[in-house]
Amino acid sequence: MKTTVEKRKKIVKQALANERLEGLKVSRDTQKIAENYIVGKVSATEAAKKIRARYGAI
């Protein structure tokens, strides 16, 4: 099942809100990765790998 842009926007919005609720600041690099996910340039799996790699949590 394909995820639409609107659905991906909602997923990202919820994820970023959760980070903020935890008291974390979302970096510009992470926001860029999320934007690439929203427009379909990377999959959710690829986006997660990139974000984990940024923080050494591979």
HELIX and SHEET records of a PDB file:
HELIX    1   1 VAL A    5  LEU A   21  1                                  17    
HELIX    2   2 ARG A   28  ILE A   38  1                                  11    
HELIX    3   3 ALA A   44  ARG A   54  1                                  11    
END                                                                             
